[in-house]
Amino acid sequence: MSWSCVYCTLLNDPLFLTCQGCGSQKPQGKEKSRGIQGFLKDSIKEVGNVVSDLWDISSRKMAPHNIVRIPDGHSSLPLGPPIDNFISAPPASSSSTFFVPSANEHRYQNLDFEIDSSFNSSLRSEDTMKVKRDVEEKSEKIYQDILSYCHANQTSFIDDQFPHSSRSIGVLNFKRNGKHHNEVPNFLQWLRPTQMFTKDGRQCPWTVLNNPTPSDIEQGTLVGDCWLMSAMAVIAERPEVLNDIFPSKEYSYQGVYRVKVCVEGEWKVIIVDDFFPCYKGVNNMAMAVGRRNQLWVSLIEKALAKAMGSYSMLHGASLTQGLSMLTGAACVNYDTPENPMEIDTFWAQLISSKSSGFLMCCVCAAKPGTFSDEDFRAKGLLTNHAYSILDVNDQYGHRLLRVRNPWGQFVWNGKWSDNWKNWPSQMKDNLLTNRKRETGAFWIELDDFINMFTFVTICKLRSNWSEFRHSQTVGIDTPVIQLIVTETCEASFMAFQKGSFAVKDDSVNDMMLSVHRISSKGVIGEMIGRSPRLAQRHVNTDEFFLHPGHYVIMFFNLKNGNIKPITMNLVCHSSKQIFYETIRQSSQMFNHALREIILKDGDLVSNTESGIVIRTLTKKFRGMIIMADNFLNNRWLHLGIDCNESMNIQSSRNSLQTTDVIPPMSYNIVIILSTIDDLAEYRVANNLKSIVHRNKYIGPEMNYEASIVHSKLQHYPILDISDRLHSSHSLFYET
């Protein structure tokens, strides 16, 4: 029987213990602990036909990273032919997988939780509004000193940290006089507003903000920062958000302005002057312009150019990055669903976001094999263009979205548009006649929206939440962040690569972060949530619940094996205050955390022998990981993997064909596949063959070449002695 979420009302499958719409937990009673005896009983039952091969584990304790969970966390082991009397047999092979749902989340009582007396309680999340006020206050003295100097010397402010030179412009890719150029333009000069010519001339006085609207934004022709223009158009719908960016909103005759933005996950108040690049001769602004002589558009663009080093560094980011910079909030992309079974969940996410007051926007683009650009234009839509979502409404069973083109014109002309002839009279009164008219806005049905728009970006602004921002270098042996949660709360996490704007898109490191329970002895436990693995400048998780206890945040740069240290800014948003500290990373944390991710999100491979479990991870993961568990007592798993038919794929083993021997009662992360070109399409093809054997070395039946290289090899290609990632690890440990 399905259950209804108490938060977003979505009807969920009874198998899910968390809402598939908003992530809140299924209401249910406390689960009775079954204890270690029940745990052992179930673990033996699941292995089934290989009882004779298991050690007597009645006196052994299951490691927190074992695949058998309490309660019913994973499906039973796939059973192959029983192995009572071992007979050498041909290798089993497989090239297919089947889907196994993610493990059910455990429920924990909301117990009182005390922080250890030795813990540094000053490291804790703080109210978001207080964090931003503190940043403003730190800039206040510098700001006042500049104003005092300008007053005393009767001069305007000239920012020597962002000089009026070609260095601040950078190399731009532009078209001029019919020719394409990739160079520093030599036709620009830096002018103050009073020296410029604008479309509005003297009709409008110069201001910072003058009842701003999305249609006030006009992008320059030299810099490809439409992502920033779109983000500004979205926040222009919310005056309180835009006003918060400017600590001082008055026009400055000394030309001193402060702009509060969040760059690479770090709040900054950037002080800029009011000299802007203009075309020589005509004195028009060359970069972004605010119509009606408003400076807010140009000031935000200049502040971010200063933060990144030059205007040229603004080229080619994403709408999500733009919203994150302007709000500091967690911004999440949701693809419009292609599977009809996912539409209800998608709608629930929109309804929940609307009720929470989040900023929402969407991108109109053609999906492969659907409509052409001309088809979109015929329907009044622009491709590769960002739109705001103003409202989400269910009227008489019709699921409708109120969408706005920030240009203020060129709108949807299909079903449910303003001039559509089939409006029911009562709905027309509710949604059109009695509603304030909004330039560029239109209603569109959910089905049409899914066909015409590729994804929705939700900017989760929450003024009453807490946050902490922490900078550190991450790698396989660097410290990790431990969280101490004292009361149940929701939380989300983001990780930003520092300095990544100076790196080309195809050279950005791949990233993934995950959050795990951790024992008092530092043993990694269940994965609570994670980000996708992507080669992007930042990654983020959705919200999930954290119950009282200790957690650890793990970072992964798998393409480089976490060997190359990366400087990150971690951001945590939470509904309650969270304490945190850095702790030493033990030698096993990295492997155990990766194993927990695969256990929860991986797929089981069919056609394996009894007591052998092979999993592949591709969900929210660019590439693939293959992990093998050997639950047999006295036989070795021989596993061969061939990925040579893959496209745009490289291997963590420096070969797409591997052979490994996994000892009894051990697991092995056999191979990690990554894309060579992180911006291009890729395909992973894997053919597996496996056999259980009393021989603990690679034999000719699995890999003839390896067997003649050396008679006592367990891994081929041979592992480096320092390779902890691909070494075998015990499934059990002694009490």
N, C-alpha and C positions, 0 to 999 in steps of 0.2 A: 504494500500500500504506500503510495507516494506521501511525502510530508511537505508541509508548507513552511517556508522560511518566515520567521517572525519579523524580519527586517524588510525584505523586499517582496515578500509574498510569492516568490517563485515556487512552483511545485517541483520537487526533486525526486529522483529515483530513490527508493528505499535503501539501495546499496551505498549511496553516498552519505557520509557523515558530516560533510560540509556543503553549504549551499553553492551550487554551481554558478550562481549569479553574483552574489556579493561576498562569498567566502565565510559567512558566519556559520557557527556550528549548529548541528541538528539538536533540537531540544530533546533530552533523554535523561533517564535516571542514572545514578552512579553505577558504574560497573563493578561487580564484585571481583576482587583479585583472585586469580586462580592459583597463584603461587608457583613455586619452582617445580613441584611435582607434576602439576597439570601441564606446565610448559614442556617438561621432558617427555611426558606421555604423548602430547600432540606432535612433538618433533619427531619421535620414533614412528608414530603412526603415519606421518607424511612421507617419510622415506620408504615405508612399506616394504617392498620386496627385497630391500638390502639390509634387513635387520641383522642377518648373519655377518655382514661386513662391517657393522658399526662397533666401535669400542663400547665397553660398558661405561656409559656416560652418567650413570646414576650418581656418581661422586664428583662429576665435573660441572662446572658452571658455564653457561652459554655466554659468550662475549656479546657486548651490546651491539656489535655490528654483524651478528649472525642473521641469516635470511629468515629464520622462523620468528614470527612476531606474536606478541600478545596484544589483543586477541585477533585472530584471523586477519593478520595484516597482509598476507600475500597468498596467492593460490598455491595448491599443493605442488610438490615437485613433479615434473613430467616423468612418468615411469616408462622405461624401455623394457627390454626383455630382462627377467630376473637373473641375477648372477649368483648361483649357489656354488657350482663347481666351475672354476674359471677355465674357459677354453678360448684359446686365441682365435679371434674372429676378424673378418675384414673390417676396416674402419667404417663407422657410421658417418653419413654425410648429410649436410643440410644447407640449403641456401634460402630458406624461408623462415619467417618469424610470425608469431601471432601476438595480438595485443593483450596485455595484462593490465587492468586498471591500477592506478596509483594506490599505494597502501592507505588504509583507513587511518585517519588521524586519531590518536589517543585523546581521551578526555582526562583532564586533571582537575582536582578539586581546587577551589580558590582559597588556598590555605594562607595563613599568615606566614610571611617569609622574612627572616631577619638577615641583615647584611653582616658579614664577618667583621669583627671590630678592627681588623687590620686593613680593611678596604678603604681606599681613598674616595670618600663620598663626594668630593668636589667635582669628580668626573661624572656628570649626569646630564640628562637632557633638560632643556629649559623651554619655557613658553616661547613660541615662535615670535610673537609680537615683542617680547622682551629682548630676544636675540637681535632683532632688527633695530630696536631702539638703541641698544648698546653699540652697534656698529655706527649708527648715526652720531652718537655722542663722541665716539673716538675721532670722528672727522671734524667735529665742531670747532675745536681750537685752531686747526690748520685753516679751516674756512674763514674764521674770524680774523686770523692773522693776515691772510691775503687781503681781505676787505680793508683792514686797517692800513696796510701798506699802500693800497691803491688810493684810498682817501687822502692819506698824508702826502702822497707824491702826485696826486691828481693825474693818475694814469690808469689805463685799463690793464687787466690781467693778461699776461702772456705765459702760457704753460710750457716751460722748457723741458718737461718730461715727455711731451708729445709735440715736437717742434713743427713749425710750418715749413716743412721740407718734403722732398721726394721720399725720404725714408718713412715718413708717416703715411704716405700714399701707397707705396709698394708697387710691385709689378701687377698690372691689370690686364685682363683679356677683354678687349673692346673692339667695336667696329666704328670706323671713322672715315668719311669720304669714300664709302663703298669698300673699304679694305679692312681686313682683320688684323689686329695688333695684339702683341703680347709683350708689353713693355711698361716702363714708368712714363705716364703721359707728361708732355712738356708744355701743355697748353692750359695749365691750371695756376691759379693764384689764391691766396688765403685772404678772405675779407670778413669784416664784421657785418651784422645784419643791416646796420644803417648805411653801409656802402653798397648794398646789393640792389639788383632789380628783381622784382618778383611779379608773378601773374596778378597778384592782388594790389601791387603798387602801394600807394599811400592810403588806400581805402580802409585798410585794417591796420591798427597799431601793432607793433611787435609785442607778443606775449609768449609765455611758456605754455600755458593751457588756457584755452578759450572755448569751453563747452565742446571738448574734442569728440569727434565721431570717426568711425573707421574710414569714411570717405575722405578724411583730411590727409591721408597718407599717399605720398607720391614717390615711387621708387626712382632713384637715379639710374642712368644708363651705363655707368662704368663698372659697377660692382654687382655681382650676382648674389644679392642677399634678400631674395624674395621670401626666404624662410623667416627672416626677421620682420619684414613688412607684414607678413601674414600673422605672426605672433602679436605684433603691435595692434593690428586690426581687431584681433580677438579680445585683447584686454581693454581696448577702447570701448567695448560694450559694457565694461564694468568700471565706472569712474573711480570707485574707491581703490581699485587695484592700480590703476594708472597713477592716481594722485600719490600713492604710497612710494612710487619710484623717486619722487622729487621732494627731498626734505624742505627745500625752499622753492616756492612756486611763483615768486614774483620775478618780473623781468629785471635783470641786473645791468645797471648802467656801467658797472666796472667789468662786466663780462665774466663773472665767476659763477659757476653752476656745479651743483652736486647731483650725481645720478647714482641711485642705489640699485645694484644689479647683483646677480648671483652667478659668478663665473667659475666654471668647472666645479660646481658644488660649494663654492665659498662666497659668503656674503662680502661685498665690497661697496664702499661709497667712493666713487671715482670723481675727482674734481677736474673739470675741463674749462677751457676758455671758450669764447664764442666766435672764434675765427674758423671759417669753414671753407673747404675747397670750392672755388668758383671758376667758371670759364673766363679766360682772358678776353677782353674786348667787350663782352656783353654783360659780364658781372652776374650771371645767373648761377645759382647753386648747382654743383655737379653731382652731388650725392643726394640722399633722401631729403625730401622737403615736406614740411607741414603746411597745408593750405591755410588760408586766412592768416598768414604770417605768424603761425605758431611754431615755436622752437622745439617742442617736445620730441618730435620725430627725429630731427637732426641731432639733438643732444644725446638721445639714447644710442643712435648709430655711432656717434663720435666716441662716446664713453666705452662702448664695446670694442671699437677699433683701437682705442688706446690700451684697453686691457689685453688685447691679443697682439698688439705690436704695430698694426697698420690697417688701413682700410682693405687692403688686398686679402687679409686673413679672414674677412667676413664672407668670402665667396664659398657657397655650397655647403651649408649645414642643413639641419632638419627643423621642421616646425616644432617638434618635441623639444629640441635643444633651445629654440627661441623662447618657448613658453617657460621652460625651466629657468632660463637666465632672467627673465622678467619677473617671475613670481617666487622662485626658490622652492616651489612645490614639487611634489612627485607627479610626473607626467607619464602616462601609460598609453600605449597604442593598442587598440583592439581592431583586428581585421574584421571586415564585414563577412559574415558567415557564408560559406559555400554549401555547407551541409544543412539541409532543412531542419535537422534535429537540433541544431545549435541556435536557431533563431530566437526561441523563447529565452534562452540564457542571455543572448546579446541584448534583447529588449529589456530584460530585467536589469542589466548593467546600466543601460541608458536611463531607465526610470530611477534607479537608485542614485545615479550621479546627479540627476536633476533635483531630486529631493534633498540632496546634500549640498546643493548650491555650487557644484563644481563648474569650472569653465569647460566647455566642450566645443570641439571643432572637428572638421572632417576634410578629407582631400578627395576631390573628384578626379578620377583617372580611369582609363579603359583597362578592364581585365583581359587577359589573353584570350583571343578568339571571340570577343564579344562585339563591342561597338567601335566605330571609327570616330576620330575627332569631329568629323562632319555630322555624325549622328548626334553627338553631344550638343553641338552648336544648334542643331535643328530643334533640340528640346530646351534650349536656353541655358545650357551649362557650359562651363569652361574646363577643359582638361588640365591636369597638373596645377590645380588652383585650390587654395584653401578657403573654406567656408566656415562661418560660425554656426553653432547649433543653439538656438535661443530657447526652444521649448520641446518637450516630448509629451504627447497627449494621446490618450486612448478614449475615443468618442464613439459610443455605440458599436464597439467591436472593431473600429477602424484605428489602426496604429499609425499615428501621424507625427512627423517631425517638422518643427519650424526652423528653417535653415535660412541663412542670410549670406549673400554675396557682399563682401566688404567694399566692393567697388560701388555699391548702391544702385546698380543697374544690371541688365542682362540676367534674367531670372528664369527659373523653371516654368515651362508653359504647358506641362502635361496634366495628368489627373491630380485634382485637389489644388491646382494653381488658382490664383485670384479670379481668372476669367473662365474657369471651367464651368460648363453649363449644367452639370449634374449634381451640384451641391444640394444636399438636403437642407431645407429652409432653417431648421433649428440649429444644425451644425454651422451653417453659414453665419447665423446671428452670433453664435458663441465664439467662433474662431476668426471671423472677418469683420462683420458689421460693428460689433461692440468692442472691438480690439483697437488699440492704438496702432496707427499705420507706421510701419517701419520700412524705410527705403531699402530696396534690395532683398526683402524677406519674402519667403514663400512657404507654403505647406507642401509636403511630399509624403506619400505613403511609404511605409517601411519596406515593402517589396521593391518598389522603384528605387528607394534609397540604397538598398543593398546592391542592386544592379549597377548603379551609377557612381557609387562612392566606394573607395577601396578600404579605407580604415577611418576610425574615429580616434582622436587624441583627447584624453580626459586629463585635465589639469586639476589635481585634487587639493584645492586651496582649503585649508582648515586653520582658522585663526586661533582656535582653542586647543590645538594639539601642541605637543612638545617636539623638540628636535635637538639633535646634536650633530656636529660636523667635526670630523677627525681626519687629519692628514697623516699618512704613514707610507713607508716603503714596504711592499709586499713581495714575497718570494717563498721558496720552499722551506727556508730556515729562519724567516723573519718572524717577529712577534705577531700574534693575532689578537683580535679584540674579543674580550669576554663580556657578555651582557649579564647583569643581575636584575631580574624582573621581580618586583615585590607584590604586584597585583596584576590580575589578568588585564591585558590590553591588546589593542590592534597595533600593528607596526608595519612599516614598509621601509625598504632600503634601496639606496642608489650608490653606485660607485663611479667616479669620474677619473679619467686618466689625466694627470696634470701635464700641461704643456702639449697636449695632443693636437691643439689647433695649429701648431707649427709643423705638424706631420701630415703628409698626404693621406687621403682616404685609404689607399691600398697599402699603406704602411702602418696603420693603426693596429695595436696589439689586440688579440682576442681576449675577452674577459668573461668571467662568470663568477657570481658570488652565491654562497649558500649559507643558511643559518641552521645550526644543529643544537640539539640538547647536548650537554657535556656533563660528565660525572665529576664528583669531587676529586677523583684521581686523574682527571684530564682525558678521559676516554670519550671519544666522539660517539654520539648516539644518533637517534632518529633525525632525519632532515625534516625541518618544519616548513621551509620555503626556499626558493632560489630564483635567480634571474635566468633568462636564456643565455646560452653561450653564443656570443656575437663578436665580430670584429668591428666594434664601434667605440666612439669616444666615451660613452657612458652606458651602463646597463642598470636595470632596476627590477625590483620584485613587485608583485602585487601586495596588497595588504593580507596579513594573516594574523591569527591570534597567538599571543605568547602568554603562557600560564606561569605562575610563580616558579622560579628556578633559575638555573644557570644555562647560558647559551654561548655559542662561539660562532663568529663570522669567519668563513673561509673564502679566500680569493683563489681563482685559478686562471693562469695564463698557460693553457695546455699546449699551444703551438710551440712554445719555448720550454715546455716542461717545468714551468715556474722557476727555471734557473736564472733567467734574466729578471732582476728586480725592477719593479715598476712603482712609481710614486702615485698614490691614489688619494683622492678625497672621498671618504665615506660619509654618507648622509643617512641619518635615521629619523623618520617621522613616527611618532607614537601618540596614542590617545591618553596614555599615562606617563608619568616620569619613569625613565629607565636609567639605571646606573651602569657604568662601563669602565673597563680597565684593559690594559694590554698585558698579555701573558706570553710566556715562552711557548713556541710551537714545538711539540714533541716530534720525534722522527716518524711516528705512525699516523699523526693527525691527517696529513695530506691524503694518504691512501684510504684511511678509514672514512673520511668525509666523501671522497669520490665514490667509494663503495656504497655508502648510504644513499647517494644520489641515484646510482644505478638501480639499487634495490627498489627504490620508490617509483622511479619514472621509467625504468627499463622494460623491455619486452623479452619474454622467454622464447628461446629457440626450441623448436620441436625436434623430434627424432634424435634424442640423446639417450645414452644408456641410463639405467637406474642409478640413482645416487649422484648423477652428474647434472649440474645446472649451468646453462650458458645463457647469458643475457646480453642484449644489445641496447644501447641508448641512442636514440635519435630525436626524441621529443624535446622541443625547445633547445636543440643542440645542433649547431652547424657542423656536420660531420658525423662521426659515430665512435662509440666506445664499445669494445667487446670484453666481457668479464666472464671468467669460468670459475665455478665452485666444484671441488671434488670432496664429496661427503663419504667416500669409501674409506674403509679402515686400513687396508693394506695393499691397495693397488693404486697405480699412478695413472693419471689422465694424460693421454697423448693427444694434443690438439693441433691441427693444421688449419691455417687460414690463408685464403687466396683472394686478394682484392684487386688483382691486376686489371680487371675489366672496369674499374672505377674511372670516373672522369673528373679532372681538376681536384685530385686528392693526393695528399702526402701522408706518410706514416710516422708515428713517433718512434718506430723501430728502424727507420731509414730503409724500409723495404715493405712492399705491399704483399709479400708472401712470407709467412712466419710459421715456425713449428716450435711448440713448447711442451714441456712435461711438468704437470702440476702435481705436487706430492699429495698423499692422503691427508684428509681433513684440512685442506688449504684452499685459498682462493688466489686468483691471479688476474690483475688488470692487464690483459694480453696486449692490446693495441689501441691506440687513439688515432683516429683518422681526422685530418683537418683539411680545409680547402687551401689550395695553393694561391689562387686569386680569390680574395675574400669578397670581391664585388661581382664575381661571375657565377653562372649556374654551375651546379656540380651534380654528380651521381655517384652513389656508393653501391658497389656490387661486392658481395662477400659470399664465398663458398667455404663451408666448414666441413672438416672431417675429423672424427674423434674415435678413440679406442681406449679401453682400459687395459692395463698390462701390469704384470709383476716387474717388468723391466723399468728401471727409473731413468733410463737414458734413451735418447732418440734412436729409433731403429730404422732400418732401410725401408720398411713398409710404410713409414710416414714421410721420411725425407732421406732419400738415398745420398744426396750430396752432403747433408749434415753428418750422416753416419760415417762417411769416409774422411771428413775433415778431422773429426776426433771421435773416438769411441765412447767418450763419456760427456756428451753434451746434453744439457737440459733445455737450452734455448738457442734457437737459430733464426735470424742472426744472433751472434753471441752478445749477451748483455755486458755492458760495462760494469765493473765491480761496484761502482758507486750508484748504479741504477736502482733506486728504491721503488720507483714508480711501477716497474714491471717485474719486480721480484715477487715470489710467492709469500703469502702471509697466512698464519694459522687462523682457522675458523673458531678455534676454542682456545681457552687458556686455563691453566691450573689455578685452583682456589688456594 
